[in-house]
Amino acid sequence: MNDEIHHSYLEINNGIERFNEDVVNYNKIAVSVMKKHNVPIIDLYGYTLPFGEKAYDDHVHYTASVRKLQAEFIANELKRIIL
């Protein structure tokens, strides 16, 4: 998420301020909890991060082609976990 672009839409977002740093922190906490309980992790954020800004239709939502790649990634990770 691009913080600068996101904050330019605060009226549309009902004044809710979110930051990319929040996403990073939430993911760290989630990974910690999942590892503590031996729950497999599918790191969609880490997978998608290298795509950069071009991955987005806007500042938050991914393009159709990236969503397709994400779906394939999730399917492959689920197969790895299950099999």
C-alpha positions as CSV (number, residue, x, y, z in Angstrom):
1,M,0.0,0.0,0.0
2,N,1.3,3.4,-0.9
3,D,0.8,5.6,2.2
4,E,0.8,8.9,0.4
5,I,-1.8,7.8,-2.1
6,H,-3.9,6.1,0.5
7,H,-4.0,9.2,2.7
8,S,-5.1,11.3,-0.2
9,Y,-8.4,9.3,-0.1
10,L,-9.2,9.8,3.6
11,E,-12.6,11.2,2.8
12,I,-13.5,8.1,0.9
13,N,-11.9,5.9,3.6
14,N,-14.1,7.5,6.3
15,G,-11.0,9.1,7.8
16,I,-9.4,5.8,8.5
17,E,-5.6,6.1,8.4
18,R,-3.7,3.0,7.7
19,F,0.0,2.7,6.9
20,N,2.0,0.1,5.1
21,E,4.0,-0.2,8.3
22,D,0.8,-1.5,10.0
23,V,0.7,-4.4,7.4
24,V,4.3,-5.2,8.1
25,N,3.7,-5.2,11.9
26,Y,0.5,-7.3,11.7
27,N,2.3,-9.9,9.5
28,K,5.2,-10.1,12.0
29,I,2.7,-10.7,14.8
30,A,0.7,-13.3,12.8
31,V,3.9,-15.2,11.8
32,S,4.9,-15.3,15.5
33,V,1.6,-16.7,16.6
34,M,1.4,-19.2,13.8
35,K,4.9,-20.5,14.5
36,K,4.2,-20.8,18.2
37,H,1.3,-23.0,17.4
38,N,3.0,-24.9,14.5
39,V,0.5,-23.6,11.9
40,P,1.7,-23.6,8.3
41,I,2.1,-20.1,6.8
42,I,1.4,-19.0,3.3
43,D,3.3,-15.7,2.9
44,L,1.2,-14.0,0.2
45,Y,2.5,-10.6,1.3
46,G,6.1,-11.7,0.8
47,Y,5.3,-13.3,-2.5
48,T,3.6,-10.2,-3.8
49,L,5.9,-7.5,-2.4
50,P,8.6,-7.8,-5.2
51,F,6.0,-6.9,-7.8
52,G,6.1,-3.3,-6.6
53,E,3.7,-0.5,-7.5
54,K,2.9,-1.9,-10.9
55,A,1.0,-4.7,-9.2
56,Y,-1.8,-2.4,-8.3
57,D,-4.9,-1.1,-10.1
58,D,-5.0,1.6,-7.6
59,H,-3.0,2.0,-4.4
60,V,-4.5,-1.0,-2.6
61,H,-6.2,-3.5,-5.1
62,Y,-4.1,-5.8,-7.3
63,T,-4.4,-6.1,-11.0
64,A,-6.2,-9.1,-12.5
65,S,-2.9,-10.6,-13.7
66,V,-1.4,-10.3,-10.2
67,R,-4.5,-11.8,-8.6
68,K,-4.1,-14.7,-10.9
69,L,-0.5,-15.2,-9.9
70,Q,-1.5,-14.9,-6.3
71,A,-4.1,-17.6,-6.7
72,E,-1.6,-19.9,-8.3
73,F,0.8,-19.2,-5.5
74,I,-1.8,-20.0,-2.9
75,A,-2.9,-23.2,-4.7
76,N,0.7,-24.4,-4.9
77,E,1.4,-23.6,-1.2
78,L,-1.8,-25.4,-0.2
79,K,-0.7,-28.5,-2.2
80,R,2.8,-28.3,-0.5
81,I,1.2,-28.1,2.9
82,I,-1.4,-30.8,2.4
83,L,0.7,-33.4,0.5
